[in-house]
Amino acid sequence: MNQEKPSTTGPRSPYEIVERAEKLLGSKQIAERLRVSEEVVKGWCKGSGNLSDTHLLRLADLLARYADANK
């Protein structure tokens, strides 16, 4: 019997984290929570713009809260 292992490949860049978060939460909700414009979030999803460590940490907190709420 051949069992497949789950993929352990995670995001390779902070921008990929934003892109995956956008698929879960939507750019509007991320923008509101991070206090930036929706255009900024969309730019991050495309790999452009300045994604600060502060915004990345706040996004991680937002995703942790989402995970807790959707157990």
DRENVOGU-266073 format. One record per residue (C-alpha): residue number from 0; x, y, z. Coordinates in steps of 0.1 Angstrom, whole numbers, plus 2048, in hexadecimal, padded with zeros to 3 digits. Example, Ala and Ser with C-alpha at 12.3 -4.5 7.8 and 13.67 -1.06 7.14 Angstrom:
<recs>
- 0:87B:7D3:84E;
- 1:889:7F5:847;
</recs>
This chain:
<recs>
- 0:800:800:800;
- 1:80F:821:7F5;
- 2:806:83F:80C;
- 3:80C:862:801;
- 4:81C:87A:81A;
- 5:80C:89C:81E;
- 6:81F:8B8:80D;
- 7:837:8CA:824;
- 8:83E:8E5:80B;
- 9:834:905:81B;
- 10:835:929:80E;
- 11:858:933:802;
- 12:853:958:808;
- 13:83F:970:81D;
- 14:82C:97A:7FE;
- 15:820:956:7F9;
- 16:813:957:81D;
- 17:7FF:976:814;
- 18:7F2:966:7F5;
- 19:7E6:947:807;
- 20:7D6:95D:823;
- 21:7C4:971:808;
- 22:7B5:950:7FB;
- 23:7A8:948:81E;
- 24:79D:96B:82A;
- 25:79B:981:80C;
- 26:7AF:9A1:806;
- 27:795:9B8:815;
- 28:796:9A7:837;
- 29:7BC:9A5:837;
- 30:7BE:9CA:82E;
- 31:7A6:9D4:84A;
- 32:7B8:9BF:864;
- 33:7DB:9CB:85A;
- 34:7CF:9EF:855;
- 35:7DC:9F2:831;
- 36:7C9:9F7:810;
- 37:7BB:9D9:7FD;
- 38:7D2:9E3:7E0;
- 39:7F0:9DE:7F7;
- 40:7E5:9BB:800;
- 41:7DF:9B3:7DB;
- 42:802:9C0:7D4;
- 43:811:9A9:7EE;
- 44:7FE:98C:7DF;
- 45:810:994:7BE;
- 46:831:996:7CF;
- 47:836:9BB:7CE;
- 48:835:9D6:7E8;
- 49:845:9D9:80A;
- 50:83A:9BD:821;
- 51:848:9C7:843;
- 52:84F:9AE:85F;
- 53:835:9BF:874;
- 54:81A:9B9:859;
- 55:826:995:855;
- 56:823:98F:87B;
- 57:801:99F:87C;
- 58:7F6:989:85F;
- 59:803:96A:872;
- 60:7EE:975:890;
- 61:7D0:979:879;
- 62:7D5:957:86A;
- 63:7D9:947:88D;
- 64:7B8:957:898;
- 65:7A7:94A:878;
- 66:7B5:927:87F;
- 67:7A8:928:8A3;
- 68:786:933:897;
- 69:784:917:87D;
- 70:78F:8F8:890;
</recs>
